[in-house]
Amino acid sequence: MKKEAVLEKTLVGKFYPATMMDEQRSFATANAELEQDQAFQDFVAEHCLSDQRASLIVFGPENFMYWYGVLVAGKVEVPQGLMKYELPAKNVIVEEMDNQISALDMPLNLMVPTMIQKMTDQGFKLYENPGDSDTPFFTQELNLATKKLIQSWYGSAED
């Protein structure tokens, strides 16, 4: 786990409120739904992103919004039927892991606290409530070909 500067990115896909979580507290069903969306498949093919997937959690003071799709460098126009969320250039806390092909379908109540515990164990200062940060974001980027996962925590209290 390390601190790293990332450039501006845009998540292209769709967002889902917390009420869309399944009984396992994951968004696996929502993820599968977007995978069946022709506009999404056309977008990833056109931008050579077929092996890439990403999720984004945008924390609020009392809730969160979940996004699923792909991360693109910089800003990009999206086709009708898809949405985008622009992420700023920022110093983030990053962890890279191998063999994580199912990571984007993991229950959030297991994955997020695990990441928070790892960061605090390594001495990173975090907001007690991630939604209090000016950049309350957590991203996961998965390369489907290599099964490599990159998790990035934007909401550090150290900046």
N, C-alpha and C positions, 0 to 999 in steps of 0.2 A: 504494500500500500504506500502511495507516495502522493505528494502535492505536484500538480502539473498544470501548465497553462494550456487551455484549449481555445481554439478559434470559434467564432460565431458559427452556429449550426441551426438547422431547421428540421424539426420532426414533421414528416408528412405522413398522414394517416387519418385516424379518427380518435375522438376522445370518448371516454365512458365515465359516468359518475360512479361513486362508490356502491350505489344500489345495484349496479350491474355485476358485482362479484358473484361467483357461484358459491355453492355450499362449502367448497374447500377454501374459500376466501382468495380465489385466484380469478384472473380474467381470461382463462384458457378458452372459454366459449366465445367471448368477444374477439379474441385474437383469431380464432378459427373463422369467425364470421368475416373479418376483414380480409383474410386470406382468400376467401371466395369472391371478393369484390373485383369485378373486371377492371374498373378504373384504377384500383390499386395495383393489380397485376400488370396493367399496361404501363403505369408510371414506373414501377421497379424495372421492367424490361427496357423501357426507353432510356432510363438513366443508369443502366448496367448495375443494378442493385439487387439482382435476384438472390444473391447469397447473403444479403444483409437484412437484419431485422432489428428493431429497437423498441424500447418502452420508455416512457417518461412518466414520472409522478410529479405533479405540481401540488405542493402542500399549501393548504390555507390554514388560518388560525384554528378552525374547528373541523375541517374536512380535507379532502384531496380530490384531484381529478386524475384519472389514468388515461394515458395516450398509448397507442400502439401503431407502429408503422416502420418507417426507415428514417435514419438521420442523414441529412445532406449537408455538405459544407456550404456555409454562407446562406444567402436567401434564394428562394426558388418560387416560381409560380406553380400553383397546383391546379389540376383539372377539377372540373365540377364533380362533386360527390366526395371529394377529399378535403381535409382541413390541414392547417399547418400551425406550428407553435415555434416561434423563433427564440432561440437560446443565445444569450450574450457570450462574448469572449470573456473568459474568467479563469482564475486559478481554482482548480477543483481538486478534490481528493479522489484518487483513482486506484482501483484494484483490477488487475487482470487475472483471469482464471482460464484454464484449459478444460476441455471435455464437459462443457456446460450446455449441451444442446437443448435441454428442457427448461433452462433458467427462466425464460420469459413466461412460462406457465406455472411457476412456483407460487404457492400461497404468499400473499404480501405480509401476512402476520408472522411469517417465519423469516422471509428474506430481508425485509427492512430492519427489524430489530437486530438481526445477525450483522448486517453492515454497520449499523450504529455502534454495536458492541465492539466490533473490530476497530473502528475509528477511535473510539474513546480509549480502548486498551492501548492504542499506539500514541496516545497523547494529543490527538486532534481535539480542538475545542469546537463544540457544536451548540447550536441553540437548543434549549430544552424542548421547545416546540419548533419543528422545522419551518412551520408556516410563518414564524416571526422574521425569517431571513428576507433580505431584499431579493435573493435568488433562491427561492425554495424548491429546488429541482433535484431530482435523482434520475439519472438515465442508465439504461442498460443497452449496450450495443452487442449484438450477437452475430458472428460470422458463421453462417450455416455450414460452409464448406470445411472450415478448420475447427469448428466448435469452440472457438475462443470467445470469451465474454469479457467485456470491459464495462465496469460499473463506475459511474462518476457522480460524486456528491458535490453539488454546487453550494449548499447552504452552510458553509463553514462560518464560525463566529470569529475567525482569525483575521479576516480581511478588514 
